Every structure is written in C-alpha cells, then in structure tokens.
C-alpha cells in the first residue's frame, strides 16, 4: 500500500498472477477503494509480488514486480495521471522470483531491489543508481533445496549495515545474510523453524522493546507462527511457536493494532478462519491467536496501513480463491470480523444517497431475480449495515433516487422490466422506506431517470420502455404520488435514458439510446411536462449506455454513448439549440456497455470512462476541452 496519486490517501496495488497484470485500487480515505485500474506486466509474466518505491528520485511512486513466468523484475516508472511513463525489465535468468523487497542496502540514498528466487535457491540484488536504472544482479545462495519464498531486510547486528533474512521453505529455516561495509553479504547462517515447518513468509520488527530486531515467521506445514528474538549480534534465540491449527499460515505482518504501543502479529491462512491476530505483550510473547474469517478459504497475502485515517491500523488481504481483496478496518479493541454485504439475487443496478440523514453515503441495489431492492446504510468508517430489503415489481433492473414528496428525505424509484411498472418507495429519513406504490409504464421498463419536467419544483420520472419503443413520463404531485403516464414514441428498443437542458431554455429535455435501430432520440421539453416529437441521430451498432456533459467548454451540453457491437464510443456536440453535430467516434475495448464522465487528470476538462464487457477492460479517453479526445488507454 502507498499513495500513488498524491491525494494523501493510501492506495492498494495487487499482482494478478493468472491475468499477467497488476491492479491499483485508489483509496477514498474512508476505508473504501475505487474500482481497479489495470496495468499489463506482459504475456506469460505471471507476476507474483509487488514492491513500491521512488527508484528515479522524481517524487513519483514506481513499482517493481517479481515476474515468475518470465524470470525477471518489471519496473514501472513515473506514475502520474493514473499511468506509468516508462517500463524496464531486469533479468534474474532462470530463477523463478517469487518475492520482491525494496530498500537501500548500501547507504547511497538510492533504492535497491532484492528478489527471493525459488527456482535457483538464491536471492538476487539489483543495486539502484537513483535514476531508474539498476546494476546487474548480485546473487547469493540460500542453500541446496532451500526454496526461498520470502526475503526482508534489517540491521540484525547493529553495525549500521543492512542485512537480509529469508524464509527457506525447503530446508525449514530462516537464513540470515549479514551485510558488510563494501556492499556485499557474508555467507548465510541459518536458524531452525522446526522439522517440516516449511516457513512461507516472514516479517521484521521490535517485538520485545529491546531495540534489537526480531523476526516473526509463518510456518505453513506445522500450522504455527514462530517468533525469533534477536540478540543484536546477528544471532537469534530459539524459536517460540504459537499454534494456528488446523489452518496453515501464508503471510505475516507486524503492527500495533490495538494502540497499546506494543507490536502485534497478523497472519493470513489457508482455511475457514483465515485471519489470525496475536496481541503482543511487549516482552516478545503473544496471546493465543484470535481467528477471523474473510469469507475466503485462501487468503494468501497481507498489507498493513491506515486506510481511513483514523490513526488505527487496517489490514488488506488478497483472497485468491474468490479473486477479491478484503479490507478489515481497525478499531480500538482490535478488529471486527470482516463484513461482506449480502444483497438479493441478480444485482443489476445501484445508486447512492444519504437515506438516514447522517451525512454518510448509503447504497440501494436493484435485485432483478429476487424482485427486491436492498438498502445498505453506511457508517462513518466506510462500512455498511446488513441489507434491508423491500419488495418491488417483477424484474427490477434500474434504480434512481430523489425527493418525491418534498420532505427533504430521499426516496427511491425502480424500473420493473418484468411487469411494466415503476415502484416508488418513500423514505422516512431514518434509512427505512414505506412499501412500494406501483405505476404503470410501457412494455419492458428498462431504465429510469428523474427531473422536474413541468417546472413545479416537484420531481418527475421518465422511463425507457424497451418492449414498446416508448418513453413514459410520470409527473409528480409533490406528495409522493404521480399522475398516469404520458407516452412519447422513441426509436426501436430504447435502452438508456438521461436528462439535461440541450437547448439552453432552462427547461429539461430527454435523450434516449435505441439499440434496435442504432439511433439516439432527443425530446425537447416545453416546461409543462410535455415534449416535442423525437429528433434522432444515427449511432454505431447497438448503442447502450449514455451520459451528458460539456466536452468543449462552450456552456452547451453534449452527449456521449457507447456502441456495443461497434466497439466504439460516440460524441455528439451540442449547438445549444437542441441540435447536434455529426457524431465523432473513438475506439474502445470489446463490447462497451457502460459510460460515465469526469475529470480524471485534474485539468478541468471532462474525460470519458467506458466499461468493456467483452474483454474485461476499462477505456479512459482524456478530453482536450475542445470536444475531441485522445485515443483510449485501456486498463
């Protein structure tokens, strides 16, 4: 974990072994993170682990990756605007690196890279020059059949030179390589972790407050944690073990999780209870482990940091069986059990709002299979209460929020595809909602949006009806009830609907994508709840999602939509009179299905992000502020 985008919030970076990429999850500063931004590490690279540091002294974070599949280290330099400027590769020959560590080994103020090489039973050191380049590797053996799985650093003999410690899985020991003043290392000395212990990882810290570094080891095969207290001369006391049976530990970390100024241990495990926390007494001993579940059966890696800036350490784990990351937020009395949030079946659409007036965002989810919406109330620390479900019509697939009865409390509206209705659920302001009131729409209610279409200060509803080639307008009375629908014809199979003022008359208009005839329809509002007949513009093949924004800074709204079958996104620049220029089209990934706009590089110009269903990528198109965009960058 580190702060990649200099917003003072910790971000998370993960190596995806099977996908040949890494993912960065940008933190929001409240314990939650954004969806991942992906960076390729090369075909067949099989990245195993990541380390972070500023390798070229440009005050921007860089990333070093242990690529098991290609026997090397990948270095990504110069992170800025959510991309890396340069990529270099360092060879470890046929070593199969499985662990990577970064520190300044030779006191030259330049970061160096160390790898644990499973294939050649060794560690490799790449000395950094401080400009993003590195020396050829210096390699030190860890012993025949040692199969080292981890390497860390520390000054174990108090000579002001950095030393190395390895977890030698094959020979059941910890190896210590003491550093010398000329930047080389002495022959390894070993300390047993027990017969058939097979140590998997290790961590270094002050576990008994004597200013001598100690080591904690995850012993995979004998289901234990080992603690080796340092003597301050490069040697260690015999290991003290703590049983985790029946689970097998993978990764271990050290931190003060209960704010008592004593170091504790956190361990990820293979098994049902796959997080173990051991409270430290400050004298090198620990309480019996307290076990927690992440909902995974194989949590393989751990990172520690303060994700929500509450001065309490949090834990991030990688769950390789569920292909997820788990976040455990810390509290004064240690950790709560990590919470996963259940919803109904067939989650299809999500919206956010403050439903209980506590200034913390809450979530509502449309569950298309269960015919419900789930409401999850948010807490200040970024976690959520268990869902409360409310019945809807049949097949809810789109949800929006607004204050429909002018009581300043948010309400919910849901488009029900299966029974051709919308459901309105009025909020009580305490996070609960009244039972639904249903209103008829056209056939196949596909998408819903809200706005004041008749300038009476009361919110109204518009629904795109896929099956009847119409939109339905339901005018609100301001008391939570709605008039019967009025119908306007669209193109064939209207899919998505959005609202904006496209002719600068201060009256809301409507735009709809029609995937059946490859058009978008614009309906200019008269300000009394009625609309002019549609004006259509051609699109690419199978337009789906749509959004609006001012892309050329002329104070006139423009439109962007994705064309699924064309693998493109199209821009219609508005003239401010309800008319639009011919579309400009840009390539995306495969089968783009969703689009949104925002300023992603902080240049005050709107950019576009597209979700591509077909190739599991996100396309970012940076705006120039004149209505044109750079070619996509795919993640």
N, C-alpha and C positions, 0 to 999 in steps of 0.2 A: 504494500500500500504506500502511496505517496500522492502529492498534489501535482498532477500533470498540467493542469490548466491555470495554475496560479490564482485560484479563487479562494485560497486558504482552507479548502475542504478536501479531506482525504478521498482519493480515488482508489479503485481496485483494478489490478491487472492480473489476468489469468492466462495460462498457457493451455491451449486446446490440442492435446496430443493427436487425436484422431482426425481433426479438421485442418491441421497444418496452419494454424493461425494463433494469434493472441487476441484477447478481448480486453478493452478498457471500459470499466464501469465508472462514470463520473459521479462523484458524490454530491448530494444536495445539502450536506451539512447538518441533516437531521436524522441520520441513520439510514436513510434510503439512498438508492442509487438510480441513475438513468439506465436505459437500455444500452447494451454493449455496443461499442464501436470496434470493428474488427480490422486486424492488420495481418496480411498473409506473411508466413515465415518461409514459404517456398514448398513446392511439391515434394512430398516424401520426407519433409524435415522432422516430423514427429516431435514438436517442441515439448520438453519435459519439465522445464522450470525457468523462472524469470528472476532477474535481479535488476535493480534500478539505481541509477546514479548519473551525475553530470560528468561524462567522460571527456568532453571537449571544452569545459570551463566557459560555456556560453550562458550559464544560468538558466538553462532549459534541461528538463529531465530527459535522459536517454535510457534505453532498455537493452539489456544483454540477455540472450536466450540460449539455453542449452538444447541444441537440436540433436536428439538421439538418433534420428533416422539418417541424417547427413553427416554425422560425426564432426560437428563444429559448433561454433558460437556465432549467432547472428547478433549484430549490434545495430540498433535503430537509433539514429542521432537526430537531435534538433527538433523536439516535439513543439509544435506551435500550430494554432488554428486546427487542432484535432487531426494533425497528420505529422509524419516524420519527414525531415528533409532528405536524409541520406540513410543508406543501408550498407553495411560492410559485413564480410564473413571472415571468421578466423577458424582455421582448421585444427582439429585435435586428432587428425589422422584416423585410425580405426578404433577410436577409444570408447565410443558409445557414452557420451557425457549424460549423466542423469541429475546432476545438481550443479548449481552455479551460485557463486558468492562474490561479493564486491567489497573491497576495502583498499586502503593504501598500505601496502605491505612494506614498502621501502622508504617511507617518510619523505617522499618528494612532492607531496601535495597533489599527486595525480592518482586517480583511482585505478586499481588493478583488478583483474578478473581471475577467479580460481574455479576450476571445474573438478568434480569428482567423476572419474572415468570407470564405469562399471566393466567395460569390455577389456581394458588393459590393466586393471588393478593398480590405478595410479591417480595422482592429482596433477593437473596442468595449471601453470601460472602464466598469464599474459600480462606483462608489465605495461601500464599505460604511460603514454607520453604527454597526456594532458591536452591533446589536440584531436582526440577521437581515434587516433591510431594506437597500435599496440605492438609489442615485441613478438617474435616467435615464441612458442610455448617453452617453458622450462618444466620438465616433468620429473616427478618423484614417485617412486614406488610405494605402495601401501601394503605390499606383501603378496606372496603367491596365493591365488584363490581368495583374496580378501574381499572382492566385490564391493568396493566402497559405494555407499548410497548417499552420503552427505559429507560436506566439508564446511567448517566455520572457522572463525579466527578469534584470537585474543592473546593478550600478553600473559602467558601462564607462568613465566618465571621471573617476572618483574624486572626485566632488563631493558625495557622501553623498546623492544623489538617485537613485531607481530609474529605470533606462532599460529600453527594450523592444527585443527582437530578433525578427525574423520571418523565416521561410523562405518566400520568394516563388517558388513553383513555376513560375509563368507567365513571369516575367522573369529567371529564372536568377540570383538574387542573394539576399543576406541584407540585410534592411533594419534600420537602427538608428534608433530614435526616442529622443532624449535628453530626459530629464526635467528640468523646471525647478522652482524653489522654490515656484511657485504651483500646483503640481499638474497643469500642462499639459505637453504634449510638443512639441518642435521638429519641423519638417518632416523626414521620413525622409531619411537618407543611405544609400546602398547600396554593397555590396561584392560583386563578381562571384564566382560559384561555377563559372563556366565555361560555354561555349556548350553549349546543350542538356543541361545538367546536371540541371535540374528538381529543386531541393532539396525534400525531402519532410518533413524534421524537423530539429531542431537541439537542442543542449544546451550549457549554460554551465558552465565550471569553470576551475580553475587548472591549466593543462596544462604550464607550464614554470617553476613555482615562483618567479615574479617579483612576486606579489601584484597582478597585473593580470589581469582576467578575459579568458578566451579562449572561442572558440566552436568546436564540432565540428558538422559538417553531414553529413546523409545525402543524397547526390546520386543520386537514383533512376535517372535516364536514362543517365548515363555510368558507372554501376556503381562508384561510388567513395565514400570518406569524405573530406571536406575539413576541414582544421584552419586556423582563422584566429586567429593570436596577437594579443592586444590590446596596443596601445601605451600604454594607460592614460589616453588623452585622448579616447576615443570613436571612434578610428580603429583599423584593424587592418592587419596585414601581409597581403601577398598569400597566397592560399590555398595550402597544401601538400596534395596529394591522395595517397590510398592506394587502390590498385585492389582491388576485390572481384570482378572479372569471373570468371564470367559472371553472378553474381547481382546483383539490384537491391535496394539498401537501402531500408527503410521508416522504421525508428525507431532512435534512437541514445541511449545513456546513458553517463554518466561515473561511474567509481568505481575504488577501489583493490582489484582482485580478487585480487592475489597478495601483499598485505600487505607491499609494499616501500616504502610511503609515497609512491608515485608514481601519478598518475592514469592509468587505462587506459580504453579505449573498448569498449563492447559494442553490437553492431548487429544488428537483425533484418532478414532479407532475404526476397525472393521467389525461391524456387529450392530445390534439393535441400539444399545446405549453407546453412541459413538462419539460423545464428547465427555472427557473426564477432566475435572478441575480438582486440583490438590492444593489446599490452603497451606501456605508456609508459616512456620512458627518463628522464623528469623534466626534459627540456630542450625539450619541445614536439614532439619526434619520437617515432615509434612503430615497433615491429617490424611485419613483414608480418603480415597477419591470419591467425589460426588459425581454421579453419572447423569448425563442429559442425552436426549435424543434430538437429532436434526430432521428426522423423517426419512433419512437415508440409511442404507446399510453399509456404506463405504465412504466415509469422509477421510480424504487422503492428504489434505494439505491445510495448513493453518497460517493466518496472518493476524497481527495484533495492532490495534491503533484506536484512537478516539474518533469515531466516525460522526458522532453527533455533538461534539464539542461541549460535553457536559463534565469534562475532567474525570471521566471514568473510562477505563479501557474496554473496548469492544473486541469481539472475535469475528473473523471471517473464515469460513471453511469452504473447501471445494468438495462437492458430493459427486463422485464420478459415476455412480450407478444411475442417479436421477438427472445428471448433466445440469446441475444447478450450483449456485453459490448460496450459502446460508450465512445470515448475519445475526449474531447474538449481541444485543445491546446490554452494556453493563449497568448494574445498579449498586448502591452502597452495600447491600447484603449479598453480594456475589451476583450470579447470573440467573435470570429466569430461564425456564425451558424455552428454547427457540420455538416460535409460533409460526405454523403455516396456516394459511387462511383458506378455509373451505368456502366454496360457493355452490350454487346449483349446478346442474349438468348443462353442457353445451354453451359455455360462456361465449357471447357473441359481440357484446358492445359494452363500453364502460364510460362513465362520466364522473366528474369530480365536483364536489361542492361542500360547503360547511353546513351540514344538516342539523347540528345541535348548537350552533352559535357559540362555539368555544374558540374560534379563530383557527382551528386546526382542520386541514382538509379531510374529508370523508370520501368514501367510494360507493358508487352504485353500479351494479353489474346486471346486464340482461342475460338470463339463462334460458336459451331457446328451447332446450329439451324439457326442462322442468316447469316451464310456464310460471316463472317467478322472476323477481328481481331480488338481489342480495344487497343489503346495506351494511357496510363495514365502517364503523366510526373510528376516526383517527385520534391517536393520543399525541401529546406534545413531543414524545421521544421518537416518533416515526413509526410506532407500531399501531396495530389496529385491533379493535374488539372483534370477537367472533361475529359472524354474519347474523343478521336478522332478515328473514325472507318474507316477501309479500307477494300474494298472488297477482298475476296479470292475466291477459288474454292468452290465446294459443300462439305459441311460437314467437315470443318477444325477441326481436333482433336489433333494435335500435333504441337508445335511451338518451334523453336530454333533461336538463334541469332549468328551473326558472320559478319566479314567484307568481303563481297564477291567481292567487286570491288577495293580493296586495296587503299581506300581513307582515311583510318583510322577512318571511320564513321561506326557505327554499322548498319547492315541490318537485315532483318527478313526472315525466311523461314518457310513455313507452309505445313504440310501434309494434303491433302484434301481427306478424305475417300470416299466421295460420287461420285467424278468424276475422281478418279485415277490420280491425279496430285499433284505437289507441286507448291506453289506460292512463288515467290521471290519478296520482296518489298525492294528496295534500299533506304537507309536513306540519308537525306540531311544534317544531323548533327545538325539540329535545332529542332528536335523532330518530323518532318514531314517526309513522305515517298512517293516515287513515286508509281504510280499504279502498280499493280502486273504484273509480267510476269510468265506465267504458263509453266510447263514442264511435259510431260507425265511420269507416273510411271507404276508399275504393278497394279493389281486389289486390291482395298481396302487399300489405303495408311494409315497405322496405326501409324507409329512412324518415327521421323526424327532425325538425328544427323549430326554433321559436323566435318570435319577434313581434313587435307592435305594428300590425299591418293597417290599422284604421285610426291611428293617432289618438286613441282614447286613454293612453297610458296604461292599458291592460295588455298583458301578453297574450298573443295568439299562437296557433300551431299550424305548421304546414307539414304534410306527409306526402312522400313519393310512393305511388301505388304501382308496383311493378307489373301486376297482372292486368290492370285496366287502363294502362297508359294515361294516367291522370295524376294530378296533384290535388289533394284535399286541403282546403283552408277552413279551419275551425276558429271562429272569433271568440275571444274570451270576454266574459261579462265582468271580470274583476273580482268575482266572488268564488272562483274556482270552478265555475261551470262554463260550458262552451255551447255556442249555437251549433245547429246542424251544419254539416259540411257543405261548402260550395266547391264545385268541381271545375278544373281547368284542364284541357287536353294538353298532353305532352307528346314527345316522340315515343318510339316503341321501347317498352321495358325501362321506365325511369328507375335509376338505381340509387342515386345520392342527391341530396338537396342541401343548398346553402342559401344564406340570406345576406344582402348588402344593398347599399344605395348606389346603383350603377349609372344613374343619370343626374346625380347631384341636385336632386329636387327635395332632399331631406325626407323622402318617402321610401320605405323599404321595398326592395324588389327581391325576386327569387330566381335562382339558377338551378337547373337540374341536368344531370347526365343521363343519357338514354343509350343503354348498351345494345338495344336491339336494332337501331338504325344508325348508330355511330354519329350521334349529334349531342349538342347541349342546347337546352331551351332556356331562354330568358323571358321572365314575366315582369314587366314594369308595373309598379304599384301606383294606384290612383290616390292612395292615402285614406280610402274609405273601406278597405278590406277587399276591394275587387282589383282585378288585374287585367291588363291588356292581353290579347292573344299572344301566344309564344312567338318569339323570333328565334330561329335556330341557326346554328353554326356547325359546320362539319368538324368531326374529330378524327382521331385514329380509330383503330378497331377495338371495340368493346370498352368504351370509357366507363370508369368506375368512380373512384373517389374524387372529390372536388374540394377546393378551398379558394379563398379570396384574399387579396392583399394589393397594396400599391407597389408594383415592382419597378416602376420607372420614375417614382418620386414626382408625379405631376398632380397629386392630390385626387386622382381618379382611380376608382377600384378596377383591378384587373382580376383575371380568373386563371387558375391552374387546375388541370385534371390529368389523371393517368389513363393511358390506353393499354389495357391488359394484353390484348393479343398482338399489339404492335410493339410492345416493349419500349414504350415512349411516354414522355410527359409533354403536354401541350400548354402553351401560354397564350391567352387572349388578352391583349392590351386594350383597356377601355378608353374611349374618347370622351367620356364624361357625359354623353347624351344618350346612353343606353345602347350605343353601337360599339362594335369591337373590330379591331384589325384582324386580318387573317392570322390563323394560329402559327406560332413558331414552335417547332418540335425538337426535343432533345432525347437522346437515347438514355434508357435506364437499364436495370437488370431485367431478368426474365419474369414475366407475369407481374408487373407492378399492380398492387391492389389498394394502396393507401397513400395519401399525400397530405403533408402539412407544411406550413411556412413559419419562418422565424429568422432572426438574425444570429447565425451560428458562428460568425467570425468577428463580431463586435465592430463592424464598420458602418453601422446604421443603415445598411441596405438589406432588404429581405432576401433570404435564401430559401431553398426548397429541399425537403427531405421526402424520399419515396421508399416505401416498404415493398420489396420484391419477393412475392410468394414463391416463385418458381425456382430461384437459386439461393434463397435464404440470405439475401443481402439487403443492405440499405444504401441508397444512392443519395449523395449530397451534391446539389448544384448551387454553387455560390453565385449570388447576384452581383452584377456590376452597377446596379442602380439606374440603368437606362432601359430596363426591360429585357435585357439579354443576360445570359447565364453562362458560366464556364461549363465545360463538359463535366459529366458526373465523376465523382470519386466514390468508388464502391467499397463498402466495408462488410 
